[in-house]
Amino acid sequence: MEFHEKLQQLRKNKGLTQEELTEILYVSRTAVSKWESGRGYPNIDSLKDISSYFSVSLDDLLSSDQLIDLAQKESTLNIRNNCHLLMGLVDLLSVFFLVLPLYPKNIDGFIYSVNLWEYTQLEVYNRMVYWIIFILMIMSGVLKVLGFYLKWSWCKKSSTYFSFGLSIFSILYFVLTKEVYVCLIVIFLLMMKCFLLVHATTGCLELK
């Protein structure tokens, strides 16, 4: 007997509807419907809840091979999600471009380091572009972090493409405007995101 058949039988033996089971397991109605139709399996935590509530062992619900495969898939998903979270945190570090003294300002023949707000010697157009770049980077980081905690799977790829594209554009722009220190830091942050992306990809491949 397959898992979806076992789950249906266990639920019916208890006289429960799918809606009642969702409330007991704290999952969505769609999730239980998918499990009972054979279109997917619960995660490890939900399996433990099912096992505990119906007083059956995990081995009674799934075979050893199925449990191993499920654990591998869950581990793969966790690696990918954690890497997306860290990439979001890297983008959030862009707030330091607004507050740290990274920009040169000539005052009475002396060069001082000032933050972006005090960097008034830069043309208004370029200052505006700087602000837009850094605010978009911060927003990208916020979106990734929110996507991680709210489980917005739709934003993973789109926010990653946007983040990398914005980093590459900003590097080119800072090279053209000769912002050496800022450019080097952006390159370093981009390398960190590349490392995380490669780690997520290779980690997922190793677990498959």
C-alpha positions in Angstrom: 0.0 0.0 0.0 1.3 3.4 -1.0 1.7 6.3 1.4 -1.3 8.3 0.1 -3.5 5.2 0.5 -2.2 4.7 4.1 -2.9 8.3 5.0 -6.4 8.2 3.6 -7.1 5.0 5.5 -5.7 6.4 8.8 -7.7 9.6 8.5 -10.9 7.7 7.7 -10.4 5.3 10.5 -10.3 8.3 12.8 -13.4 9.7 11.2 -11.7 12.9 10.1 -12.2 15.1 7.1 -9.2 16.6 5.2 -10.1 20.0 6.7 -9.9 18.6 10.3 -6.6 16.9 9.5 -5.1 20.1 8.3 -6.0 21.8 11.6 -4.5 19.0 13.6 -1.2 19.0 11.5 -1.1 22.8 11.1 -0.7 22.5 7.3 -2.7 23.8 4.4 -5.8 22.1 2.8 -3.8 21.9 -0.4 -1.0 20.0 1.2 -3.2 17.2 2.6 -5.1 17.0 -0.7 -1.7 16.6 -2.5 -0.5 13.9 -0.1 -3.7 11.9 -0.4 -3.7 12.1 -4.2 -0.2 10.8 -4.4 1.3 14.0 -5.9 3.8 14.5 -3.1 5.0 13.7 0.4 5.1 15.6 3.6 8.3 17.0 5.0 10.1 15.2 7.8 8.4 17.3 10.5 4.9 16.7 9.1 5.7 13.0 8.9 6.6 12.9 12.5 3.3 14.7 13.4 1.4 12.2 11.4 3.3 9.3 13.0 2.6 10.7 16.5 -1.0 11.5 16.0 -2.0 8.2 14.4 0.4 6.2 16.7 2.3 4.5 13.8 6.0 4.4 13.1 7.6 6.2 10.2 8.6 2.8 8.7 4.9 2.0 8.6 4.2 5.2 6.5 7.2 5.1 4.2 9.9 2.6 3.2 13.5 3.2 4.2 14.4 4.2 0.6 11.5 6.7 0.5 12.6 8.2 3.9 16.2 8.6 2.7 15.1 10.2 -0.5 12.8 12.5 1.3 15.5 13.5 3.8 17.9 14.2 0.9 15.4 16.4 -0.9 14.6 18.3 2.3 18.3 18.8 2.9 18.8 20.0 -0.6 15.9 22.5 -0.2 17.4 23.8 3.1 20.8 24.4 1.5 19.2 26.3 -1.3 17.0 28.4 1.0 19.9 29.2 3.4 22.1 30.3 0.5 19.3 32.6 -0.7 19.0 34.0 2.8 22.7 34.7 3.0 22.7 36.4 -0.4 19.9 38.6 0.8 22.0 39.5 3.9 24.9 40.4 1.6 22.7 42.8 -0.3 21.5 44.3 2.9 25.2 45.2 3.6 24.7 47.8 0.9 23.4 50.1 3.6 27.0 50.7 4.6 27.6 52.5 1.2 25.2 55.2 2.5 26.8 55.7 5.9 30.4 54.8 5.7 33.0 57.5 4.7 34.0 55.9 1.4 33.9 59.0 -0.8 36.7 61.7 -1.3 35.9 65.3 -0.6 38.3 68.1 -1.2 38.2 70.7 1.6 40.8 73.5 1.4 43.2 71.4 -0.6 42.9 68.4 1.7 41.1 65.2 0.8 38.7 63.9 3.4 36.6 60.7 3.4 32.9 61.4 3.8 29.6 59.4 3.5 27.3 59.6 0.5 25.1 62.2 2.1 28.1 64.6 2.5 29.5 63.8 -0.9 28.3 67.1 -2.5 31.2 67.5 -4.9 29.8 64.8 -7.1 27.4 65.8 -9.9 23.8 65.7 -8.9 23.0 63.2 -11.7 25.7 60.7 -10.5 24.7 61.2 -6.8 21.1 60.3 -7.8 22.3 57.2 -9.6 24.4 56.2 -6.6 21.4 56.5 -4.2 19.2 54.5 -6.6 21.7 51.7 -6.9 22.2 51.3 -3.2 18.5 51.6 -2.3 17.7 48.9 -5.0 20.4 46.6 -3.5 18.9 47.1 -0.1 15.4 46.4 -1.4 16.7 43.3 -3.1 18.1 42.0 0.2 14.9 42.8 2.0 12.9 40.9 -0.7 15.2 37.8 -0.3 15.0 37.8 3.5 11.2 38.2 3.4 11.0 35.5 0.8 12.9 33.1 3.0 10.8 33.7 6.1 7.4 33.9 4.2 8.4 31.0 1.9 7.9 33.0 -1.3 9.3 30.5 -3.8 8.5 32.8 -6.7 11.0 35.5 -5.7 14.1 33.3 -5.5 15.1 33.3 -9.1 13.9 36.7 -10.0 15.5 38.4 -7.0 18.8 36.5 -7.7 18.9 37.6 -11.3 18.1 41.2 -10.3 20.7 41.2 -7.5 23.5 39.9 -9.8 22.5 42.2 -12.7 22.4 45.2 -10.4 25.8 44.3 -8.9 27.4 44.0 -12.4 25.8 47.3 -13.6 27.0 49.1 -10.4 30.6 47.8 -10.9 30.6 49.2 -14.4 29.1 52.5 -13.3 31.6 52.9 -10.5 34.5 52.1 -12.8 33.3 54.9 -15.2 32.9 57.4 -12.3 36.3 56.3 -10.8 35.0 55.3 -7.4 37.8 52.9 -6.6 37.0 52.0 -3.0 33.3 51.6 -3.6 33.9 49.5 -6.8 36.3 47.2 -4.9 33.7 46.6 -2.1 30.9 45.9 -4.6 33.2 43.4 -6.4 33.9 41.7 -3.1 30.2 41.5 -2.3 29.5 40.1 -5.8 32.2 37.4 -5.2 30.5 36.5 -1.9 27.2 36.0 -3.7 28.8 34.0 -6.5 30.3 31.7 -3.8 27.0 31.2 -2.2 25.3 30.5 -5.5 27.9 28.0 -6.5 27.8 26.4 -3.0 24.0 26.0 -3.3 24.2 24.5 -6.8 27.0 22.1 -6.1 25.6 21.1 -2.7 22.2 20.3 -4.3 23.9 18.3 -7.0 25.9 16.3 -4.5 22.8 15.4 -2.6 20.9 14.2 -5.7 
